[in-house]
């Protein structure tokens, strides 16, 4: 069957998969039928300042006209993406016109547009059928949960948004079906009566927080499964839940108090990177997580130098562990006490080890770990190579690499990879 015989609805789906507005407009010029598909059966449209270099050659006024003409030719858009991060401020009246034209059919909206004055997205798109909402470079204030309600919203992402702690809490209340929440680089205003950010949601399953500084962050989410905190400064973080957490990732975060509860029987993934840890307290939280499959402790610093992460404890408490990744400061005490015991990590099939200093401790540590993982299939070694200047330093690195190769000859069934940083 030739292209001319394709149903107009199928052509609409083809155009929607192109995504970028420029490509859709060009393709729709093929013939009258494709033009009809563009006007009446297109369901996804995207304007992104990074997609087309010529966007930067147009004035803001020209961009507004081009965008307006394109959007107003469509009916029934379900997905609209307007990401103009590299463009100067648009006229608020133009942006409001785009949203008013599409809001009744929209299911997914990605909006990152600077305007003068600020456009109240919640007021325009509330009480509609949005399921996904991404807001960037926007000001949110005066949230009214009963009026600005998002009864169908499942995913909310805020990036470089200014909002008060109270409005943040009210916004979550206005989303009774929310499952995914992403908060990146927010400017959160606190009041004299609001000393903490307190969020509550019985339906929330996943939260990602990046580049946020707060004194207190309290999250009450009975069904939370995924927690990821990255590059944050939080004096206190507390998760109040019912033991549904499956994945916990902490990447370069500063805490004074960190509490994710003690009912963590369903935890499957723990991924800690660049973090000072009070090991006894953290271990107490996760020690009942017998379903743990992946444990990553990378560039971890222990609050007390006498604290030891021992393999015996890991082997006994996490019998289903299949992936183990470790990089932290090696000392004689760590080597001596950390390898004590006889329990094997029977299910570990992949392991990653890292070091920053060339010394014999790493070789002994690596061999001890290999002996305790009889079913290991893959070993990845990360090496940090500082600037090498002298012949002696090159010789030391060569000898070290030779020693690793010689060690691995005892474990020919294990695939070995080296990564140099």
Secondary structure, DSSP 8 states (H G I E B T S, - for coil): --GGGS-HHHHHHHHHHH-BHHHHHHHHTT-HHHHHHHHHS--EEEEETTT-GGGGGS-HHHHHHHHHHHHHT--S-SEEEEE-TTS--EEHHHHHHHHHHHTTT-SEEEEE--EES---HHHHHTTS--SEEEEES-B-----TTTS--TT--EEEEES-EEEHHHHHHHHHT-TT--EEEEES-EEE--SS--SEEEE-SS--EEEEES-EEEEEEEE-TT--EEEEES-EEEEEEEE-SS---EEEEES-EEEEEE--S--TT--EEEEEEEEE-HHHHHHHHTT-TT--EEEEEEEEESSTT----HHHHHHH-TT--EEEEEE---HHHHHHHT-S----TT--EEEEEESS-SHHHHHHHHHHHHT-TT--EEEEEE------SHHHHHHHHHHHHHHHHHHGGGTTSEEEEEE-
